[in-house]
């Protein structure tokens, strides 16, 4: 019975766009152990015993977290399912973002002109790509996966099958529309069959490793020197976009709620708590926003 319930739960959540690769493995493993013990419902003691078989506290936390989510789902239907308490703390090692100053972004994009033009439009490709990420907060994987058909009329991007398996529409500012259209005019002159917006030297989708290498070179040319041990990343352009958007947010509670929901949707966050993390990671943001956002995440502002 538990195995069937696990499959039903996974199927429902995957239909909603969650991939659940690790959770699927964990829950099926737990269901087998519970079945071997003769359990017909989730028992907290079985869950804890199964979780403690993992070698690290983090792995135990993840195991119990996954079972707890399943147990809450099943408990709503049958209160005989027990929701286990998780005594293992969650990992708190999420890397703090580097927030680029506006002039740093300008220098970074300008540094594309210093790249070796080893194939047609290389400089224009990287200036446009990183400019688009900085202006929209796209993930690098989303930018690399863009195809010509994804650039819709009226300045809208169609982002397909993103990190959480969902698609979304991303409206562009008029200045970004002009920059993208200017790039596309030049791109259409190339004799290529691949329809990815940004192309490599082999006239295909650019690999992540190539983008990382090129970005690091552009960062050096721009003179952006890291103030920490780890240098700024491409992904920090996304963090910067979110942070600057929150800085412009009103401190009125109702407006904060609308602003956070809109930003979470625009950026493709699966949970508004991920949007709230930017306030925790950048404590210089306005205290009033943080207070209102905490109420929103807790469900008080909805």
LINJO-V233274 format. One record per pair of residues at least 6 apart in sequence whose ideal C-beta (glycine too) atoms are under 8 Angstrom apart, sorted by sequence separation. I is the first residue (numbers start at 1). J is the second residue. D is the distance in whole Angstrom. If there is no record, write none. Layout:
((I/J/D) (I/J/D))
This chain:
((14/20/6) (54/60/5) (75/81/5) (116/122/8) (117/123/6) (132/138/6) (151/157/6) (152/158/6) (161/167/6) (162/168/7) (199/205/7) (200/206/4) (226/232/6) (249/255/7) (250/256/7) (269/275/5) (279/285/5) (295/301/5) (296/302/7) (13/20/6) (39/46/6) (74/81/4) (75/82/8) (115/122/6) (133/140/7) (150/157/6) (151/158/8) (160/167/5) (192/199/6) (198/205/8) (199/206/7) (200/207/7) (249/256/6) (264/271/8) (278/285/7) (34/42/7) (52/60/6) (75/83/6) (100/108/7) (115/123/5) (150/158/4) (159/167/6) (172/180/7) (196/204/7) (198/206/6) (224/232/6) (264/272/5) (267/275/7) (34/43/7) (37/46/6) (51/60/5) (54/63/6) (149/158/8) (150/159/7) (158/167/7) (159/168/5) (190/199/8) (194/203/6) (196/205/5) (250/259/7) (292/301/7) (10/20/6) (71/81/5) (113/123/6) (133/143/6) (150/160/7) (159/169/8) (187/197/8) (193/203/8) (194/204/5) (196/206/8) (200/210/6) (249/259/5) (264/274/7) (279/289/7) (71/82/6) (72/83/6) (112/123/5) (115/126/7) (132/143/6) (146/157/7) (158/169/6) (159/170/6) (192/203/5) (194/205/7) (249/260/8) (261/272/7) (264/275/4) (279/290/5) (34/46/5) (51/63/4) (71/83/4) (112/124/7) (157/169/7) (187/199/8) (219/231/7) (260/272/6) (263/275/6) (10/23/8) (33/46/7) (50/63/7) (51/64/5) (71/84/7) (146/159/8) (156/169/5) (157/170/4) (184/197/8) (190/203/8) (219/232/7) (246/259/8) (10/24/6) (112/126/5) (113/127/8) (129/143/6) (156/170/7) (157/171/8) (245/259/8) (279/293/6) (68/83/6) (112/127/4) (145/160/7) (156/171/5) (157/172/7) (216/231/7) (260/275/6) (34/50/8) (47/63/8) (48/64/7) (51/67/7) (68/84/6) (155/171/6) (156/172/7) (260/276/7) (10/27/7) (30/47/7) (33/50/5) (47/64/6) (50/67/8) (67/84/6) (110/127/8) (142/159/5) (152/169/8) (155/172/4) (246/263/7) (276/293/5) (9/27/7) (68/86/6) (109/127/5) (112/130/8) (155/173/8) (215/233/8) (245/263/5) (276/294/7) (138/157/8) (155/174/7) (215/234/5) (30/50/5) (47/67/5) (64/84/6) (142/162/6) (276/296/8) (6/27/5) (29/50/8) (47/68/8) (65/86/6) (109/130/6) (136/157/7) (138/159/7) (141/162/8) (155/176/7) (242/263/7) (276/297/5) (6/28/6) (64/86/4) (108/130/6) (109/131/5) (141/163/7) (155/177/4) (212/234/7) (139/162/7) (211/234/7) (6/30/8) (47/71/8) (64/88/7) (139/163/6) (272/296/7) (273/297/5) (3/28/7) (6/31/5) (42/67/7) (61/86/6) (65/90/8) (109/134/8) (242/267/6) (272/297/6) (5/31/8) (241/267/8) (61/88/4) (3/31/4) (42/70/7) (60/88/5) (61/89/7) (2/31/5) (3/32/7) (42/71/5) (61/90/6) (105/134/5) (151/180/7) (238/267/7) (58/88/8) (61/91/7) (57/88/5) (2/34/5) (3/35/6) (42/74/6) (57/89/7) (58/90/8) (138/170/7) (246/278/6) (2/35/6) (30/63/7) (41/74/8) (51/84/8) (58/91/5) (151/184/7) (242/275/7) (246/279/7) (256/289/6) (260/293/6) (100/134/8) (136/170/6) (47/82/8) (243/278/5) (251/286/6) (257/292/7) (26/62/7) (30/66/8) (48/84/6) (136/172/7) (148/184/8) (242/278/5) (256/292/4) (260/296/6) (2/39/7) (26/63/6) (30/67/6) (41/78/7) (47/84/4) (51/88/8) (135/172/7) (249/286/8) (251/288/3) (256/293/6) (2/40/7) (44/82/4) (135/173/6) (247/285/6) (251/289/6) (1/40/5) (2/41/7) (27/66/6) (41/80/5) (42/81/4) (43/82/6) (44/83/7) (239/278/7) (243/282/5) (246/285/6) (247/286/7) (253/292/5) (257/296/5) (1/41/8) (2/42/7) (22/62/7) (26/66/5) (27/67/7) (41/81/5) (42/82/6) (44/84/4) (135/175/8) (136/176/7) (249/289/5) (252/292/8) (256/296/6) (26/67/8) (41/82/7) (42/83/8) (44/85/7) (135/176/5) (251/292/6) (42/84/8) (239/281/7) (243/285/7) (253/295/7) (23/66/5) (27/70/6) (246/289/6) (253/296/8) (22/66/8) (132/176/7) (257/301/5) (131/176/7) (256/301/7) (257/302/7) (23/69/8) (149/195/7) (151/197/7) (132/179/8) (148/195/5) (150/197/7) (254/301/8) (131/179/6) (132/180/7) (147/195/5) (148/196/8) (253/301/6) (147/196/6) (148/197/6) (146/196/7) (147/197/6) (128/179/6) (145/196/8) (146/197/4) (128/180/7) (144/196/7) (146/198/7) (143/197/8) (144/198/6) (128/183/4) (143/198/7) (125/183/8) (124/183/6) (145/205/7) (9/70/5) (144/205/6) (121/183/8) (124/186/6) (144/206/6) (6/70/7) (9/73/5) (144/208/7) (5/70/8) (9/74/7) (121/186/6) (121/187/6) (141/208/7) (144/211/7) (140/208/7) (5/74/6) (121/190/7) (129/198/5) (120/190/6) (128/198/7) (140/211/6) (125/198/5) (125/199/7) (121/199/8) (122/201/8) (119/200/8) (125/206/8) (119/201/4) (129/211/8) (118/201/6) (130/215/7) (126/214/6) (130/218/7) (126/215/8) (126/218/7) (140/234/5) (140/235/7) (139/235/7) (170/266/6) (168/265/7) (168/266/8) (115/214/7) (139/238/6) (137/237/8) (138/238/7) (168/268/5) (133/234/7) (137/238/5) (115/217/7) (166/268/7) (115/218/7) (134/237/5) (114/218/8) (130/234/7) (133/237/5) (137/241/4) (164/268/7) (166/270/8) (133/238/7) (136/241/7) (137/242/6) (163/268/7) (112/218/6) (115/221/8) (134/240/7) (135/241/7) (162/268/5) (164/270/5) (111/218/4) (114/221/4) (130/237/7) (134/241/6) (163/270/8) (111/219/7) (133/241/8) (137/245/8) (159/268/7) (108/218/6) (111/221/4) (108/219/7) (111/222/4) (110/222/7) (108/222/5) (107/222/4) (107/223/7) (108/224/7) (107/224/7) (104/222/7) (104/224/5) (100/224/8) (142/268/8) (98/226/7) (137/266/7) (139/268/8) (98/228/8) (136/266/8) (137/267/5) (100/232/7) (105/237/7) (98/232/4) (95/230/7) (98/233/7) (105/240/7) (100/236/7) (99/236/7) (100/237/7) (97/235/8) (98/236/4) (97/236/5) (99/239/7) (100/240/5) (98/239/7) (99/240/5) (97/239/3) (98/240/8) (97/240/7) (99/243/5) (19/164/7) (18/164/6) (19/165/6) (97/243/7) (17/164/5) (18/165/7) (17/165/4) (17/166/4) (14/165/8) (97/278/8) (94/277/7) (99/282/6) (97/281/6) (96/281/5) (97/282/7) (94/281/8) (18/270/7) (17/270/8))
